[in-house]
Amino acid sequence: MSQPKKRGVSPKTIKWIWCAAFAPFALVAVMLLLTALGTFGRIPSFEELENPRSNLATEVYSEDGKVIGTFFVQNRSYVQYADLFPSDSTLRIRLDGREVPPIVAALISTEDVRFRNHSGIDIPSLARVAVKTLLLQNTSQGGGSTITQQLAKNLFPRDTARNRGRIARTAKLVTSKFKEWITALKLEYNYTKEEIAAMYLNTVEYGSNAYGIKSAAHTFFNKEPDELNVQEAAVLVGVVNAPTRYSPLRNYDNAVARRNLVLSRMAKAGALTRKQCDSISALPIVLNFNPVSHNAGTATYFREMLRLVMNAERPRRNQFYTEWDYDEAVREYENNPIYGWCHKNRKADGKPYDIYRDGLKIYTTIDSRMQAYAEQAVQRQLEKVIQPGMDRQYRQTRSIFVDATREERERIMRQAVRYSDRYREMKSAGFSAKEIEASFDKPCRMKIFTYGGDRDTLMTPRDSILHHKGIMRAAMVSVDPRTGHVKAYVGGPNFRYFKYDMAKQGKRQIGSAIKPFVYTFAIDHLGLTPCTMVPNLPVTIETANGTAWSPKEAGKVVYDGVPHPLKWGLARSRNNYSAWIMKQAKQPAAVADFIHNMGIRSFIDPVPALCLGSSESNVFELASAFSTFANEGVHTDPIFVTRIEDRQGNLIASFIPQSQDAVSERTAYTMLTMLQGVVNSGTAGRLKWQFGFEDMEIGGKTGTSNKNRDAWFVCVAPKLVTSAWVGGEDQSVHRISGGEGSVMALPIVGEFMKSVYGDGRLGISREDKFARPTLMPRYDCDEQPEGADERASETGIAEDDAFFD
């Protein structure tokens, strides 16, 4: 009897089953191999993985270690993994048997719970995606990308071109996935898990122009990453999935739901207990929103000046009115390494530095505390005193333009209209001149600036221009005379509305602020002393063209003929005493060269009227030049950057100030005593009686240009020299009366110095003394001869307005 045939699967069939089962894996292996070999396009090399390119924001640091601003295309800064750990150990979380920062616990729990158990590719997650997502079309299960794969995608983005067919796009997506897998494997080989987690947090976008965890922590909570608590960490991890949809600022309810989902996953992963999760989920999201803006924050004018200086190109002649100013700009560009630094220096790859993308660290001389005091002083005086006075004058005169004809006022407004953003945008859009002109007379909703805060109103654009023309401006710079370090820099009242920088960019006639340098010339070159007696009489000088020049005085001044010492003339800012010195000097060009050597780099017309401040300068130059007195006669060029580091913290540039002897120690100290006289018994007396600067060594000089157009004050203390200016955008916008430097500019400096002296952390004290040279004579002369009291008292203290007639 024959045996029945055995039924079953043939070996051949089994072989084909096994082949079919392993075919996908073999195909994946082949695809990975081909991808690694570059068949589907290049993938990042190990060198690129070691130095991933990313748009990193350049950070600007104050001298006391605060980040005062950034330059960026994407507001991104890197932090190390160790910098994520809270200093308070109770805020740290245990996950998978390890102590981790809250932000890392939230990230792993939400995005890749098996993060520590794979080498870049999570096979179980891929299997889940294959079955549930691809076969069953259940998209709620999410993707299978690990944190490492997402990092690879962030560092080396996919080709997102959409002008392909569906098959082509699918093929491109598949090859991109294989590239990300290979890159993820390389990342896992090159970096530790901690480094990968930190890199991921540094590269992703969090919305509101925040890229990277450091920027996000600052933007949403005004904290450092190591200060984030669990619920804040959950908010930031949640927002990454869709920055707009889950923005706590724009879509609060969505953000809360997403945060609670992250907290739930943290509980599921063991990072939180269920009780902790429920408790934190019940809390509201509390933001401390601080969006980064070039128009807001600390030292806005300084940051813009720094940006312009570092990106400066070699000066061109058509940018300057005079040959002198052009030559000085070229000299500055060639001799000062910070000017045009980005163009002058190259990276290892031969490309110039880019402050918007290279993640530089720029360490400046600005003291954040002094900067805050300076901005507060400018704001307070403009808001409480200066602008209200100007507004009262406007209500009385019905015009913000003083001594201007109708044609001049119309010219000012026409020019302002053409320079406005509205005009440029409408012209670019193709509107006719008639249409543009008509639009400026049509009321519309807008936001305007006031010192009490921005105000929403209905106004014509033309009236808006007129309104902002009437806003008084101020600028202030403070310098350490011993080092040349710029400690505080205010270029205007509000950078968003008034971009023009009056601290360094703008120049105005400096009036009597120039007189100390004229007196210094008299002491250093003519052999005069503070006690040299000069009769109080008008002075007439024959000019080079044969005409006679005789300066006028401000205020009610009586020429009584009584001799007074030179220091009397400086304290009262008498024009005839400055003119008398010019008459003795005989050579205005020699005086101009001398003043240049003291630190005023702007052009000075070599005419007798220079002694009254007919030339133009700015508060930056004045602070620099007056520092020569407090630095024992040595002029030190101001600097505002001490060093620059690259993104890894390597030093790539350092800067030291240049110095030169300007006058002798004795001459410098002699002038310091005369400047103290201006405070003790002259036009700057307000510094004593209003701000209490008595029984201390402090000097200063007021200055006012013709018709109160520009008000100046420079304060000289042993460790700080501060200069301030007040005026209008247009010179026809000024006070008719009460616009002198002693009234307008001095209180700004006084307010600032009072705050500085009151802060014991700054190393500046009321007990500071000027360095007195050895064998220095004392000039204890009477300011007027005996018996002249009655006649001298009639003259009083003259205002310091400058007249050039």
C-alpha positions in Angstrom: 0.0 0.0 0.0 1.5 3.3 -1.1 2.3 6.0 1.4 0.1 9.2 1.0 2.0 12.3 -0.1 2.9 14.7 2.6 1.1 18.0 2.2 2.7 21.2 3.3 4.6 24.3 2.1 7.4 23.5 -0.2 10.9 24.6 0.6 10.8 26.8 -2.4 7.7 28.6 -1.2 9.2 29.1 2.2 12.3 30.5 0.6 10.1 33.0 -1.3 8.2 33.9 1.8 11.5 34.7 3.6 12.7 36.7 0.7 9.4 38.7 0.7 9.7 39.2 4.4 13.3 40.4 4.3 13.0 42.3 1.0 11.9 45.6 2.5 14.7 45.4 5.0 17.2 44.6 2.2 15.8 47.4 0.1 16.1 49.8 3.0 19.7 48.6 3.6 20.5 49.1 -0.1 18.9 52.5 -0.1 20.8 53.5 3.0 24.0 52.4 1.4 23.3 54.2 -1.8 22.4 57.3 0.2 25.6 57.1 2.2 27.5 56.9 -1.1 25.9 60.1 -2.3 23.8 58.5 -5.1 20.8 60.7 -4.3 22.8 63.8 -3.6 25.4 64.9 -1.2 24.9 64.5 2.6 26.7 66.5 5.3 30.3 65.5 5.9 31.7 64.8 9.3 33.4 68.2 9.1 30.1 69.9 8.5 28.6 68.0 11.4 31.4 69.2 13.6 30.7 72.8 12.6 27.0 73.0 11.7 26.2 76.2 9.9 23.3 78.2 11.3 22.3 81.8 11.5 23.5 82.7 14.9 22.7 86.1 16.4 25.6 88.3 17.4 25.3 89.3 21.1 26.4 92.7 22.4 27.5 92.6 26.0 27.9 95.5 28.5 31.0 95.8 30.6 29.2 94.3 33.5 28.2 91.2 31.6 24.6 92.0 30.5 23.4 91.3 27.0 22.2 94.7 25.8 21.3 93.8 22.3 21.6 91.4 19.3 22.1 91.6 15.6 20.4 88.8 13.7 18.6 87.4 10.7 17.2 84.8 13.0 17.3 85.7 16.7 19.3 82.6 17.8 21.9 82.1 20.5 23.6 78.8 21.5 23.8 77.4 25.0 25.6 74.3 26.3 23.8 71.4 27.9 25.3 72.2 31.3 23.8 75.7 31.1 20.3 74.3 31.0 20.5 72.9 34.6 18.7 75.0 37.2 21.0 76.2 40.0 18.1 75.3 42.3 18.5 71.5 42.5 14.8 71.1 43.5 13.8 72.2 39.9 15.8 69.4 38.3 13.9 66.3 37.2 14.8 62.6 37.2 14.1 60.7 33.9 15.3 57.3 33.0 17.5 57.2 36.1 19.2 60.5 35.2 18.9 64.0 36.5 18.0 66.3 33.7 16.9 70.0 33.2 13.1 70.6 33.0 13.3 71.6 29.3 15.2 68.4 28.4 12.7 66.3 30.3 9.8 67.9 28.5 11.5 67.5 25.2 12.3 63.8 25.6 8.9 62.9 27.0 7.1 64.6 24.2 9.2 64.0 21.1 11.3 60.9 21.7 10.6 58.9 24.8 13.2 56.2 23.8 15.8 58.9 23.0 18.5 57.2 25.1 17.8 53.7 23.7 18.4 54.2 20.0 21.3 55.3 17.8 19.4 57.9 15.8 16.7 55.7 14.3 13.9 54.3 16.5 12.9 51.0 14.8 9.7 50.4 17.0 8.5 53.9 16.1 9.1 53.2 12.4 7.1 50.0 12.7 4.3 51.8 14.4 4.3 54.4 11.6 4.3 51.7 8.9 1.4 49.8 10.4 -0.8 52.5 11.9 0.0 55.6 9.8 0.7 54.1 6.4 -1.5 51.0 6.4 -4.4 52.0 8.7 -4.2 55.7 7.8 -4.3 56.7 11.5 -2.4 60.0 11.5 -3.0 60.6 15.2 -0.1 58.4 16.0 2.4 61.0 14.7 5.6 60.4 12.9 8.5 58.2 13.7 11.3 60.9 13.7 13.6 60.9 16.6 15.1 64.0 18.2 18.3 63.3 16.3 16.4 63.0 13.0 14.6 66.3 13.6 17.9 67.9 14.4 19.4 66.6 11.1 16.4 68.1 9.3 16.8 71.5 11.1 20.5 71.7 10.5 20.3 70.5 6.8 16.8 71.4 5.6 15.0 69.4 2.9 14.5 70.5 -0.7 10.9 71.9 -0.4 10.4 72.7 -4.1 6.7 72.3 -5.0 6.9 72.5 -8.8 7.1 68.7 -9.1 4.5 66.0 -9.7 3.1 63.9 -6.9 5.4 60.9 -7.8 8.5 63.2 -7.9 7.6 64.8 -4.6 7.1 61.4 -3.0 10.4 60.2 -4.3 12.1 63.3 -3.1 10.5 62.9 0.3 11.7 59.3 0.5 15.3 60.1 -0.4 15.3 63.1 2.0 14.2 60.7 4.8 17.1 58.4 4.0 19.5 61.3 4.1 18.1 62.3 7.5 18.6 58.8 8.8 22.3 58.7 7.6 22.8 62.2 9.0 21.2 61.1 12.3 23.5 58.1 12.6 26.5 60.4 12.0 25.2 62.9 14.6 24.9 60.0 17.1 28.4 58.9 16.3 29.8 62.4 16.7 27.9 63.7 19.7 26.7 62.6 23.1 22.9 62.4 23.8 23.2 65.5 26.0 24.9 67.5 23.2 22.3 66.4 20.7 19.4 67.5 23.0 21.1 70.9 23.5 21.7 71.3 19.7 18.1 70.5 19.0 16.9 73.1 21.6 19.3 75.6 20.1 18.1 75.2 16.5 14.3 75.1 16.6 12.0 78.0 16.1 9.7 79.0 19.0 7.8 81.8 17.3 7.8 85.6 18.0 11.1 85.8 16.2 12.8 83.6 18.8 15.2 80.9 17.5 16.9 78.6 20.1 16.0 78.1 23.7 18.0 81.0 25.0 16.2 83.5 22.8 12.8 81.8 23.6 13.4 81.9 27.3 14.2 85.6 27.1 11.3 86.5 24.7 8.5 84.7 26.5 9.6 84.7 30.1 12.5 87.1 30.4 14.6 84.4 31.9 17.8 82.5 31.3 17.2 78.8 30.1 18.4 77.5 33.5 15.7 79.5 35.3 12.8 77.9 33.5 10.4 75.9 35.7 8.5 72.8 34.6 5.4 74.6 33.3 7.4 77.2 31.3 9.5 74.4 29.8 6.4 72.6 28.8 5.0 75.7 27.1 8.2 76.2 25.0 8.5 72.5 24.0 4.8 72.5 23.0 5.1 75.7 20.9 7.8 74.2 18.7 5.3 71.9 17.0 3.4 74.9 15.5 4.7 78.3 16.7 1.7 80.2 15.5 -1.0 77.8 16.4 0.3 77.2 19.9 1.6 80.7 20.6 0.8 81.6 24.2 0.5 85.2 23.0 -1.8 84.8 20.0 -3.6 81.6 20.8 -3.7 81.2 24.5 -6.3 78.4 24.7 -4.4 76.3 22.2 -1.1 77.0 24.1 -2.7 75.8 27.4 -4.0 72.6 25.8 -0.7 71.9 24.1 1.2 72.6 27.4 -1.0 70.2 29.3 -0.4 67.5 26.6 3.3 67.9 27.2 2.8 67.7 30.9 0.7 64.5 30.5 3.4 62.9 28.4 6.0 63.9 31.0 3.9 62.1 33.6 3.5 59.0 31.4 7.3 59.0 30.9 7.9 59.1 34.7 9.3 62.7 34.7 6.3 63.9 36.8 3.9 62.2 39.1 0.2 62.3 38.2 -0.5 64.7 41.1 2.3 67.1 39.9 0.9 66.9 36.4 -2.6 67.7 37.5 -1.5 70.5 39.7 0.7 72.2 37.1 -1.9 71.7 34.4 -4.4 73.8 36.4 -2.0 76.8 36.4 -2.4 79.7 33.9 0.4 80.5 31.5 2.1 83.6 32.9 4.2 85.4 30.3 6.8 88.1 30.8 6.9 88.9 27.1 10.0 90.7 25.9 10.2 90.6 22.1 13.6 91.4 20.7 13.5 94.6 18.6 16.1 96.9 17.2 13.8 99.8 18.1 13.5 98.9 21.7 15.5 97.8 24.7 18.7 99.1 26.2 21.1 101.4 24.4 19.3 101.4 21.1 21.2 104.4 19.7 24.5 102.9 20.8 23.7 99.5 19.2 22.8 101.2 15.9 26.0 103.2 16.0 28.0 100.0 16.7 26.3 98.3 13.8 27.1 101.1 11.4 30.7 101.4 12.6 31.5 97.7 12.3 29.8 97.5 8.8 31.2 100.8 7.6 32.8 101.0 4.2 35.6 103.3 3.3 34.4 106.9 3.3 33.6 108.7 0.1 34.1 112.4 -0.6 30.5 113.1 -1.5 29.4 112.0 2.0 31.0 115.1 3.6 30.6 118.9 3.3 34.2 119.8 3.9 37.5 118.3 2.8 38.6 118.4 6.5 35.7 116.2 7.6 36.4 113.7 4.8 40.1 113.5 5.6 39.3 112.9 9.3 36.8 110.2 8.4 39.4 108.4 6.2 42.0 108.7 9.0 39.5 107.3 11.5 38.7 104.4 9.2 42.3 103.5 8.5 43.6 103.9 12.0 40.7 102.7 14.2 40.4 98.9 13.8 36.7 98.8 14.9 35.6 101.0 11.9 34.7 98.6 9.1 35.9 95.7 11.1 33.6 93.3 9.3 35.1 94.2 5.9 38.7 94.4 7.1 38.8 91.0 8.7 38.2 87.5 7.3 37.1 84.1 8.6 39.1 80.9 8.1 37.2 80.3 4.9 38.3 83.7 3.5 34.8 85.3 3.8 34.3 88.5 5.7 32.5 88.4 9.0 28.7 88.8 9.1 27.4 90.2 12.4 23.9 89.0 11.5 24.8 85.3 11.0 28.2 84.5 12.6 27.1 84.5 16.3 29.9 86.9 17.4 30.1 88.1 21.0 30.9 91.8 21.1 32.1 93.1 24.5 31.5 96.8 24.9 32.6 99.4 27.4 29.0 100.4 28.2 28.0 99.9 31.8 24.3 98.8 31.8 23.6 100.5 35.1 25.0 103.9 33.9 23.2 103.4 30.6 19.9 103.0 32.5 20.6 106.1 34.6 21.4 108.1 31.4 18.3 107.0 29.6 16.2 107.8 32.7 17.7 111.2 33.1 17.1 112.2 29.4 13.5 110.9 29.6 12.7 112.5 32.9 14.0 116.0 31.9 12.4 115.9 28.5 9.1 114.7 29.8 8.8 116.8 32.9 10.6 120.0 32.1 11.8 120.6 28.6 8.9 119.5 26.4 6.2 121.1 28.6 8.0 124.4 28.3 8.2 124.0 24.6 4.5 123.1 24.5 3.6 126.3 26.5 5.6 128.4 24.0 3.7 126.8 21.1 0.4 127.6 22.7 1.4 131.2 23.0 3.0 131.7 19.6 0.8 129.2 17.6 3.9 128.0 15.7 6.7 125.6 16.5 9.1 127.4 14.1 10.7 130.5 15.6 12.1 133.3 13.5 11.2 131.4 10.3 9.5 133.0 7.3 6.5 131.4 5.7 8.7 130.3 2.8 11.2 128.7 5.2 8.4 126.8 7.1 7.0 125.5 3.8 10.4 124.4 2.7 10.9 122.5 5.9 7.6 120.7 5.6 8.1 119.9 1.9 11.4 118.3 2.7 10.0 116.4 5.6 7.1 115.0 3.5 9.5 113.8 0.8 11.7 112.1 3.3 8.8 110.3 5.0 8.1 106.5 4.6 4.6 107.2 3.3 5.9 109.3 0.5 8.6 106.8 -0.6 6.1 103.9 -0.4 3.4 105.6 -2.4 6.0 106.8 -5.0 7.3 103.3 -5.4 3.7 102.0 -5.8 3.2 104.3 -8.8 1.0 107.0 -7.3 1.1 110.5 -8.9 2.6 113.5 -7.1 -0.9 115.0 -6.8 -2.3 111.8 -5.2 0.6 111.6 -2.8 0.2 115.2 -1.8 -3.5 114.8 -1.3 -3.0 111.7 1.0 -1.0 113.9 3.4 -4.1 116.0 4.1 -6.5 113.1 4.7 -7.0 112.2 8.3 -6.3 108.6 9.3 -5.7 106.4 12.4 -2.1 106.5 13.5 0.2 106.2 16.5 2.2 109.2 17.5 5.0 109.8 20.0 4.6 111.7 23.2 6.8 111.7 26.3 3.9 110.3 28.2 3.8 107.3 25.9 2.6 106.4 22.4 -0.9 107.7 21.6 -3.4 106.4 19.1 -5.2 109.3 17.4 -6.9 110.5 14.2 -4.7 112.9 12.4 -3.5 113.9 8.9 0.0 112.7 8.0 1.1 116.3 7.5 -0.1 117.2 11.1 1.8 114.1 12.3 5.0 115.4 10.8 4.4 118.8 12.3 3.7 117.2 15.7 7.0 115.2 15.7 8.9 118.3 14.5 7.9 120.0 17.7 9.3 117.2 19.9 12.5 118.4 21.6 15.5 116.1 21.4 18.5 115.4 23.7 21.7 113.4 23.6 24.3 112.4 26.2 27.6 110.6 26.3 29.6 109.7 29.4 33.3 108.6 29.2 35.8 107.4 31.8 38.7 109.9 31.2 41.4 107.5 32.4 40.6 104.7 29.9 38.6 106.4 27.2 35.8 103.8 27.8 32.3 105.1 26.8 30.1 104.2 29.7 26.8 105.6 28.6 25.4 106.6 25.2 22.1 108.2 24.4 21.6 109.5 20.9 18.0 110.7 21.2 14.7 110.4 23.0 13.2 107.3 21.2 14.9 105.3 18.5 11.7 103.9 17.1 10.4 107.4 16.1 13.7 109.4 15.9 16.4 107.4 14.2 18.9 110.2 13.8 21.7 109.9 16.3 22.6 113.3 17.8 25.3 111.8 20.1 27.8 111.1 17.3 26.1 111.4 13.9 24.6 114.9 14.2 26.6 118.1 14.8 25.5 121.5 16.0 27.2 124.8 16.9 28.7 124.2 20.4 28.6 127.8 21.6 30.5 128.6 24.8 31.4 125.0 25.4 34.5 125.7 23.3 35.8 128.4 25.6 37.7 126.1 28.0 39.9 125.1 25.1 40.6 128.7 24.1 41.6 129.4 27.8 43.8 126.3 27.7 45.6 127.8 24.7 46.1 131.0 26.6 47.7 129.2 29.5 49.7 126.6 27.5 50.9 128.8 24.6 50.6 132.4 25.8 51.9 131.9 29.3 48.8 133.4 31.0 47.3 132.2 34.3 43.8 132.1 35.8 44.9 135.3 37.7 45.9 137.3 34.6 43.9 140.5 34.9 41.9 141.6 31.9 39.7 144.7 31.7 36.0 144.2 31.3 35.8 146.1 28.0 34.5 145.4 24.5 37.1 143.8 22.2 37.6 144.5 18.5 39.7 142.3 16.3 40.9 143.2 12.8 40.1 140.1 10.6 42.2 138.8 7.7 39.9 140.5 5.2 40.4 143.9 6.8 37.0 144.1 8.6 36.6 144.7 12.3 34.9 142.0 14.4 33.5 142.7 17.9 31.5 140.0 19.7 28.3 140.9 21.5 27.4 139.7 25.0 24.3 137.9 26.1 22.0 139.3 28.7 22.3 142.6 30.4 26.1 143.1 30.6 27.8 146.3 31.6 31.3 147.0 30.3 32.6 148.7 33.5 36.3 148.6 32.6 37.1 146.9 35.9 40.0 144.4 35.5 39.0 140.8 36.4 41.1 137.6 36.3 40.7 135.2 33.4 39.0 132.7 35.6 36.3 135.3 36.3 35.7 135.5 32.5 35.4 131.8 32.1 33.1 131.3 35.1 30.7 133.9 33.6 31.2 132.8 30.1 32.1 136.3 29.0 32.5 136.7 25.2 34.8 139.7 25.5 37.3 137.7 27.6 37.5 134.9 25.0 37.8 137.5 22.2 40.7 139.2 24.2 42.6 135.8 24.2 42.1 135.5 20.5 43.4 139.0 20.0 46.5 138.0 22.0 46.9 134.8 20.0 46.8 136.7 16.7 46.6 133.4 14.7 43.1 131.7 14.8 44.6 128.8 12.8 47.0 128.0 15.6 44.1 128.0 18.1 42.0 125.7 15.8 44.9 123.2 15.5 45.4 123.3 19.3 41.7 122.5 19.9 41.9 119.6 17.3 44.8 118.2 19.3 42.6 118.3 22.5 40.1 116.0 20.8 37.6 118.0 18.8 38.0 116.3 15.4 35.3 118.2 13.5 36.2 121.1 11.2 36.9 124.4 12.9 36.9 127.5 10.7 40.1 129.4 11.6 38.5 132.8 12.3 38.3 134.9 15.5 34.7 133.9 16.0 35.8 130.3 16.7 36.4 131.4 20.3 32.6 131.7 20.8 31.7 128.3 19.4 30.8 129.1 15.8 32.1 125.6 14.8 30.0 122.4 15.0 30.6 119.3 17.0 28.7 116.8 19.1 28.5 115.4 22.6 30.7 112.4 21.7 33.6 114.7 20.7 33.0 117.1 23.6 33.1 114.3 26.2 36.3 113.1 24.6 38.0 116.5 24.5 37.0 117.5 28.1 38.4 114.1 29.3 41.8 115.4 28.4 41.6 117.8 31.4 40.7 115.0 33.8 43.4 112.6 32.4 46.3 114.9 33.3 46.6 116.4 29.9 46.7 113.2 27.9 44.0 112.8 25.3 42.7 109.3 24.9 40.5 108.4 21.9 37.2 107.0 23.2 36.6 103.3 22.6 33.4 101.4 22.9 34.5 97.8 22.2 37.2 95.9 24.1 37.1 92.5 22.4 35.2 90.3 20.0 34.8 86.5 20.3 33.6 84.0 17.7 30.6 81.6 18.3 32.9 79.2 20.2 34.2 81.9 22.5 37.6 82.2 20.9 39.1 85.6 21.0 39.4 87.0 17.5 40.0 90.7 18.1 40.9 93.0 21.0 41.0 96.8 21.2 43.0 99.3 23.2 42.6 103.1 23.0 45.2 105.4 21.4 46.6 108.2 23.5 48.7 111.3 22.9 50.0 114.1 25.1 47.9 117.2 24.5 48.9 119.6 27.3 51.1 119.4 30.4 49.8 118.1 33.7 50.0 121.6 35.2 48.0 123.1 32.4 45.3 120.4 32.6 45.0 120.8 36.4 44.9 124.6 36.1 41.9 124.3 33.7 40.3 121.8 36.1 40.4 124.5 38.8 38.8 127.0 36.4 36.1 124.5 35.4 35.3 124.0 39.1 35.0 127.8 39.3 32.2 127.6 36.7 30.3 125.4 39.0 31.2 127.2 42.3 30.5 130.7 41.1 29.5 130.7 37.5 26.9 129.7 34.9 26.9 126.1 36.1 26.0 126.9 39.7 22.7 125.0 39.3 24.8 121.8 39.6 25.5 122.8 43.3 22.2 124.2 44.5 19.8 122.0 42.6 21.7 118.7 42.8 23.7 119.1 46.0 27.2 118.8 44.5 28.8 120.9 47.2 32.2 120.3 48.9 33.4 118.0 46.1 35.7 118.3 43.2 33.6 118.7 40.1 33.7 121.1 37.2 31.8 121.9 34.1 31.0 124.3 31.2 27.7 125.4 29.8 27.2 126.4 26.2 24.4 127.9 24.1 24.4 128.7 20.4 22.7 131.7 18.8 19.0 132.3 19.7 18.9 129.3 22.1 19.0 126.9 19.2 21.4 124.4 20.9 21.9 124.0 24.7 25.1 122.2 26.0 26.6 121.2 29.2 29.8 119.2 29.9 30.5 117.9 33.4 34.0 116.9 34.4 34.4 114.7 37.5 37.6 112.8 38.4 36.3 109.4 37.0 33.6 110.5 34.6 33.2 113.1 32.0 29.6 113.6 30.7 28.4 115.8 27.9 24.7 116.6 27.0 22.9 118.5 24.2 19.3 119.7 23.9 17.7 121.1 20.8 15.1 120.6 18.1 15.3 118.5 14.9 15.3 121.8 12.9 17.2 124.8 14.2 14.1 127.0 13.9 12.5 124.8 16.7 13.9 126.2 19.9 13.0 128.1 23.0 12.6 131.9 22.7 13.8 132.3 26.3 15.0 130.0 29.0 16.8 127.8 26.4 20.4 128.2 27.8 22.7 125.3 28.5 22.5 125.9 32.2 18.7 125.5 32.1 18.1 122.8 29.4 21.2 120.5 29.3 22.7 120.8 32.8 19.8 119.2 34.6 20.1 116.1 32.4 23.7 115.6 33.5 22.9 116.6 37.1 20.1 114.0 37.3 22.5 111.3 35.7 25.4 112.1 38.0 23.2 112.1 41.1 22.1 108.5 40.2 25.7 107.5 39.6 27.0 108.9 42.9 24.1 107.2 44.7 25.1 103.8 43.3 27.9 102.4 45.4 28.5 99.5 42.9 30.1 101.8 40.2 33.3 102.8 42.0 32.5 106.5 41.7 32.3 108.6 44.8 31.8 112.2 45.9 35.1 111.9 47.6 37.0 111.4 44.4 39.8 113.9 43.7 41.6 115.2 40.6 45.2 114.2 40.4 47.2 117.3 41.6 50.7 117.6 40.1 53.6 118.0 42.4 54.8 121.6 43.0 51.6 122.9 41.5 51.1 126.6 42.3 47.8 127.8 43.8 45.9 130.6 42.0 44.0 132.2 44.9 43.5 135.5 43.2 40.5 137.8 43.9 38.0 137.8 41.1 37.9 141.6 41.2 40.1 144.3 42.7 39.2 145.9 46.0 36.7 148.7 45.7 35.1 147.4 42.5 32.3 145.4 44.2 29.6 147.9 43.5 30.4 148.2 39.8 31.0 144.5 39.3 27.7 143.5 41.0 25.8 145.4 38.3 27.1 143.0 35.6 25.9 139.8 37.3 26.6 136.5 35.7 26.0 136.7 31.9 24.1 134.1 30.1 26.3 131.9 27.9 24.6 132.6 24.5 27.1 133.0 21.7 27.0 135.8 19.2 29.0 135.9 16.0 28.0 139.3 14.6 
